[in-house]
Amino acid sequence: MFLTTAELLPQHHAQRQQVLQIMAAAEAKSHRRLLEMNQQVLANLDRIITTLQEDPRASSEQVTDAS
């Protein structure tokens, strides 16, 4: 089970930035598989961040599966 709260938004944003950097480097080096894997991670982070920003009281159970 994945648990998070709005208090952890700064960490989620930081992780999102790291994932974007990884993706940019992967694209520059034509590492397609690494890019594909991190696209899913980015989508999950975006979903988590959006949910927590819309309703800071949202529990992780309201966030769609992040796996």
C-alpha positions as CSV (number, residue, x, y, z in Angstrom):
1,M,0.0,0.0,0.0
2,F,1.3,3.5,-0.9
3,L,0.6,6.3,1.6
4,T,1.2,10.0,1.2
5,T,-0.2,13.3,2.3
6,A,-0.1,16.9,1.2
7,E,2.7,17.5,3.6
8,L,5.0,15.5,1.3
9,L,4.2,17.6,-1.8
10,P,7.6,19.2,-1.9
11,Q,9.2,15.7,-2.0
12,H,6.9,14.6,-4.8
13,H,7.7,17.8,-6.8
14,A,11.4,17.2,-6.2
15,Q,11.1,13.6,-7.4
16,R,9.2,14.7,-10.4
17,Q,12.0,17.1,-11.3
18,Q,14.5,14.2,-11.0
19,V,12.5,12.0,-13.2
20,L,12.3,14.7,-15.8
21,Q,16.1,15.0,-15.7
22,I,16.5,11.3,-16.1
23,M,14.1,11.3,-19.0
24,A,15.9,14.1,-20.8
25,A,19.2,12.3,-20.4
26,A,17.7,9.0,-21.6
27,E,16.2,10.7,-24.6
28,A,19.5,12.4,-25.5
29,K,21.3,9.1,-25.3
30,S,18.5,7.2,-27.2
31,H,17.8,5.0,-24.2
32,R,14.2,4.3,-25.2
33,R,13.5,1.7,-22.5
34,L,14.7,3.9,-19.7
35,L,12.5,6.7,-21.1
36,E,9.5,4.4,-21.3
37,M,9.9,3.2,-17.7
38,N,10.1,6.7,-16.4
39,Q,7.1,7.9,-18.4
40,Q,5.0,5.7,-16.1
41,V,6.7,7.0,-13.0
42,L,6.1,10.6,-14.2
43,A,2.4,9.8,-14.9
44,N,2.0,8.3,-11.4
45,L,3.7,11.4,-9.8
46,D,1.5,13.7,-11.8
47,R,-1.6,11.9,-10.6
48,I,-0.4,12.0,-7.0
49,I,0.5,15.6,-7.1
50,T,-2.7,16.7,-8.8
51,T,-4.8,14.7,-6.3
52,L,-3.1,16.2,-3.3
53,Q,-3.2,19.7,-4.6
54,E,-6.9,19.5,-5.4
55,D,-7.7,18.1,-1.9
56,P,-4.9,18.2,0.7
57,R,-7.0,16.0,2.9
58,A,-7.0,13.2,0.3
59,S,-5.5,10.0,1.4
60,S,-3.4,7.7,-0.7
61,E,-6.4,5.5,-1.1
62,Q,-8.1,8.2,-3.2
63,V,-5.1,8.4,-5.4
64,T,-5.2,5.8,-8.2
65,D,-2.8,3.0,-7.9
66,A,0.8,4.3,-8.1
67,S,2.4,1.0,-9.0
